[in-house]
Amino acid sequence: MSAAVTAVWCDRCGEAADSGGHATCRLARELEPPRFCPQCRRRMKVQILPAGWTATCVEHGVRRS
């Protein structure tokens, strides 16, 4: 992704990013890949690799660790 996009959805729990109460999600995200696309809330296909992870949204593409 070339342009920075503001997250609308939490990439761990899938709830609205501005709903608050995402401290647990932020802590978990230090150790695990995202589960939901922060732009459209679709569940992403996650692949754990020896050197990190990739998470793919069918609409918005691939995110990497």
C-alpha positions in Angstrom: 0.0 0.0 0.0 1.4 3.3 -1.0 -0.9 5.7 0.9 -1.6 5.6 4.6 -5.2 4.6 5.3 -7.0 5.3 8.6 -8.2 2.1 10.2 -12.0 2.0 10.4 -12.1 -1.5 12.0 -9.9 -3.1 14.6 -7.7 -5.6 12.8 -7.8 -8.1 15.7 -11.5 -8.2 16.9 -13.2 -6.6 13.9 -15.1 -4.0 15.9 -15.2 -0.3 15.1 -11.7 1.1 15.7 -13.1 4.3 17.4 -15.3 2.3 19.9 -12.5 2.2 22.5 -11.5 -0.7 24.7 -8.9 -2.1 22.3 -6.1 -2.2 24.8 -6.2 -6.0 24.8 -6.2 -6.1 21.0 -3.1 -3.8 20.9 -1.3 -6.1 23.3 -2.2 -9.2 21.4 -1.2 -7.6 18.1 2.4 -7.3 19.4 2.6 -11.1 19.2 0.1 -12.2 16.5 -0.9 -11.2 13.0 -4.1 -9.2 12.1 -7.3 -11.2 11.7 -9.6 -8.6 10.0 -8.9 -6.0 7.3 -8.9 -2.6 9.0 -10.5 -1.0 5.9 -13.4 -3.3 5.2 -13.7 -5.7 8.1 -13.3 -8.8 6.0 -11.7 -11.8 7.6 -8.2 -12.1 6.2 -6.3 -15.2 5.1 -3.3 -15.4 7.4 -0.1 -17.3 6.7 2.6 -17.7 9.4 6.1 -17.9 7.9 9.5 -18.6 9.5 10.4 -14.9 9.1 7.0 -13.3 10.0 3.5 -13.4 8.5 1.3 -12.3 5.6 -2.4 -11.4 5.9 -4.4 -11.1 2.7 -7.7 -9.3 2.2 -9.4 -10.2 -1.1 -10.3 -6.5 -1.6 -7.2 -4.6 -0.3 -4.3 -6.9 -0.8 -1.5 -8.2 1.3 0.0 -6.9 4.6 3.3 -8.2 5.9 5.0 -8.3 9.2 
